[in-house]
Amino acid sequence: MIQKKYSIIIISIIVISLFFLLWFFLYLQDNYKNIIESLKIEISQLRQEKENLSIIGQIVDKNGFTKEDVDLSTVLLGKLFSPGMNIGFKEPIRIITHDSNITPVPHTLEAMQKAVDLGVYGIEDDVQFTKDRVPVLLDNPDIAGKKINEITSAELKNYRINNLYNIPELGDAIDFLKGKVKLFIVDLTGIPYLPEGMKITDVPVLIQKTISEHQAEDFVVIQTANPDFLKMIDFDKYLVAWNTFDVQYSYRNKIDFYTLNPAWYVTYEKRKEIYEAGAEIIPVNVTYATPEKDAMRYPSSVLAGNKYIMVDYAEDFIGFCKEYNIPVYGQ
């Protein structure tokens, strides 16, 4: 009887021990996974940091400072930039003005001329359509209390921006910029109103027609974020910029540029992905705030593309590049 009692106790101890060992094994396995994942993250971060802060001559090709909670200007200026130094850019930075945002007034030929005088590589501007389906340069579809799509192109000639400046037709702007800039990016992403009877899919058709009429296929770029537009563009004839971070693999080696806004979200992996798709990156350094806010982002934006950059304040950016001895195309 006593022997039986001890046997039960021993068996119970063994069962409890096995249960405990099983629980401990599962606990370790679960924690092991967590530890491994943590180590992977740390290793990834260390690799990224190593890439970001590696040889100065290579730093422009390997960067990943994209987190909003990092003071990018402090990090990069402290570790990479100092006045008068050259951090090893392979090519001069090509500046593109966003919305032809140059004084006296954006979206005018006068502003474009000022940009040309600064020596910019390119100009980007928005398009709206008049009642008779003529594309004109303007980001705001309203003028003097009326919508552009309710005004004919002939009537529009009587309107002035700030009572001084004409609203240029796209064709006039193309002729004006021909031979003066290398790229003229026509943005089709902000057209809220269309003329009566015009479909959204008519937009890329009319833009391509205008470009061809002015024989500007070699420098005018069609910028869109609408996948339906891509289906209607002749990639063998026209330059195209895709305005989102989503790589369009079905258009590999067809899309020429990815205009990425904001520039400080451009990671090393995204750059590699886009380059493998056969396109160039134009990082967009625009905070839609103040010149000071934009200036804080210049270091990270420069590293995001290291060949092109789109900015709101071209004069300020040129000054930044001069201060840090960054070569600029046309300067």
N, C-alpha and C positions, 0 to 999 in steps of 0.2 A: 504493500500500500504506500509506504514511504517512498519506495523507488519510483512508483508510478507518479507520485506527487512531484518528485524532483524532475522527472522526465517532462512533465507538463510545464514546469517552471523553465527548464532549459529550452524547450521548444518555443515557449512564449518569448523568452529573451532573444532567441535566434530570429523569430519572426519580427519582433520589434526592431532588432538591430538591422535586419534586411530592409525593413520599411524606412528606417532612419537613413540607411545608406542610399536607398533609392531616392528619397527626398533630397538628400545632400547632393547626390549626383545631378538630379534635375536642377537644383538650385545653382550648382556650379556651372552647369551647361548654359542656363539662362544668363547668368552673370558673365560667363565667358563670352557669350554672343555680344552682350553689352560692352564688355571691355574691348573686344575686337573691333566693334563699330566705333567706339571712342578713339581707339588707336588709329583706325583708318582715317577718321576725321582729322585727328591731330597730324598724322603723316601728310594728308592732303594739304592741310593748312601750311605745314612746314615746307612742303614742296612748292606751294604757291608763293610763300614768302621768299623762298630761295630764288624762285624765278623772278619775282618782282624786284628783288634787291641784289641781283647777280651783277655780272660785269656791266659797267656803265654803257659800254658800246652796244650791249645786247638788250638793255632794259626796255627799249621801245618795242621790242618784239615779244616781250613776255611780261604781261601785267594782268592783274586781277583785282585791283582796288576798286570794288564796286559797292561795298556795303554803305548804306546810308548812315550808320552809326559811327563811321570812321571819318575823322576830319582829314579828308583827302589832301587838301592843300597843305596842311601842316606836315603830314606824313611824307608826301612827295617832295615838297620844297625842302624839308629838313634832311631828307636822305638822298635826293637826286639833284635838286636844283640849287644853284647858288649863282648870284649875278656874275655874268661874264663867262660862265663855263659852257662847254658844248657837251651834251650828254650822249652824243654819238648818233644823230639822226642820219639815216642812209640817204634820204632825199629831202629837199626843202618842203616845208609844209605848204599845202595848197589851200588857200583860204577861200571859202564860199560864203557870201553874205546871205543871211536868212531873211526872207521877205524884203530883199533889197533895203534892209533896215538902216539906211544912211540918211543923214540930214541933207536937204531941208525936210523932205517928207517921203516916207517909204512908198513904194509902188509907183514911182514916177520916173520918167526918163532922167530928170535932174538928179535924183538919188542914184540912179544907175551910173551916171557920168561921174559922180563923186566916188563911187566904188571903183570904177575903172581908173580914176586918177590915183587911188590908193594902191593900185596894182594887184587887185584881187584876181584869183584864178577863175572864179565863177560867181554867179548870182542865182539865187533861188527866189521864186515868187509864185503867188497864188493866182488862180484863174477863176473868173466868173463868166457867165454867158448873158449877152443882151437878148432882148426880145426876138431879134432876128438871127440869133444863134452865132453871134460873133464873140470869140473869146477875148476878154479884156483882163488886165492885171489889177486885181483888187482882192483883199482878204475879207472885207466887210461887204456883204451883198446889198447893203442899204446905202443910198446916197441921197441927201436932201429929202429924206422922208419917203423915198420911193425905192423899190427893189430893182436891182439891175435887170432882172429878167422881165421887167415890165417896161423897160426903156429900149428903144432901138439904138443901134450904133450911131446913126445920124443924130438922134436927139442927145445922145451922151456927150457929143462934142460941145454942147452948150453948158455942161456941168463942169465944175472945178473943185478940186480938193483944196480946202482952206481958201476958197475963192481965188486961187492963183494957178494951180497946177492941173494940167489935163490928165485924164484917165487914159493911159495908152492901151491900144489894142495889142494883142499878143503879136500879131504880124509886124506891127511897127516896132515893138520892143526887140523882136528877133533881128530885124534889119539894123536897128540902132546898135545892137551888141555884136553883130557879126564882125569878126576880126579883132574885137576888143577884149573878149574873154574866151576862155577855153571851154567852159561849160555854162549853159543856161538851163537850170532845172525848173521845169514847169510843174507845179504841184497841183494834182487833181484830187487831193484828199478832203478839201473843204468847200464843196459846192452844194449848199443846202437847198437852193432854188434853181429850177430849170425853166426855160421858156415853155409856154403852152405847147403841147404836142411833142416835146423833145423827151426822149427816154435817157435814162442814166447811161445805158450802153452806147448811146450816140456820142458821149463825151470823148472817149479815146479815138473814135473815128474822125471827129472834127479836128481834134488836136493834131493827129497824124496828117490830115489834109493840109492844115495850116503850115506845119513844119515843111512839108514837101513843096507847097506853093512858094515858100521863101527859101528853098534849097538849103535847109539848115540841119539836115540829118546828122551832120558830123559834130555838132556841138550842143544841140538842144536835147535835153533829157526829159523823158516823160516819167514823172514820179507818181506812184499810186500805192494804195494799200488795199485795192479791190481786186480779188482774184478773178472776177469776171472780166476786168479790163485786160488782164494778161492774155486771156484767150483771144482778144481782138487786136493785139499788137503784132506787127510784123517785126520780129526780133532781128531779122536779117537786114533790116533797113533803119530801125530806130534805136536810139539809146534808151535804156530803161533803168529806173531806180525803184527799188522796193522799200516801202516806208514802215516796215515792222521788223521785229526781231525773229519772226518765224521764217526759217530758211525754206525757200520754195524749190525743193529737190527736183520737181518735174521740169523746172526751168533752169537746170544746171547749165552753166556756160552760155546762158541767154540773157539773164539779168546782169546788167553791168555794175550796178552799185546797190548797196544797202545803206540807206540813210537811217541811222540808228539814234533815236531820241528817247531818253537822254543818253549822252555819250558815256556817262559814268556807270552805266549798267553793262557796258561792253566787257565781257570776260575774255580771258585767254581762250577758253574752249569755244566761245561764240565766234571769235575772230578766226580760229582755225577752221571751224565749220563753214564759215562763209567763204574763206579763201579756197577751201576744197571744192566749193560750189562754183568756183571760177569768177567770183565777183570781188570788187573793191569795197572798202568800208568808208563811208563818210559819217563820222561821229558828229552828232548835233549838240553843241554846247549852248543850250538855251534853257534858262530857268523861268522865263516869263516873269521875272521879278525886277531886279535892278542891275546896273552894270557891275556893282560890287559883288552881288551874288554870282553873276556869271563868271567874274574874274576868279572867284574862289575855286571854280571848277576847271579852270584852264589846264593845270598840270595833269589831272587825270584824263581829261579829254584829249590832250595832246598825245598821251601815251596810248589811248584807246585806238587811235587810227595811225598815227605817226606818218601819214602821207597827206590825207585830206582832213579838213575840219570845217564845220559850218557854224558860224557865230552870228550873234545879233549886233555886236559892237566891234566892227572890224578894226577901227583905229585903236581901241584899247588892246585888242589881241595882238596887233602888230607891235605895240609898245611892250607888251609882255614878252614877246619873242625876242625883241631887241635886248631887253634887260637880261634874259637868260641865254642869249647867244644861240637861239634856235633859228636855223636858216628858213627863210620864207621865200616862196616862189614869187618872183617879180620885184623883190626888194634888193 
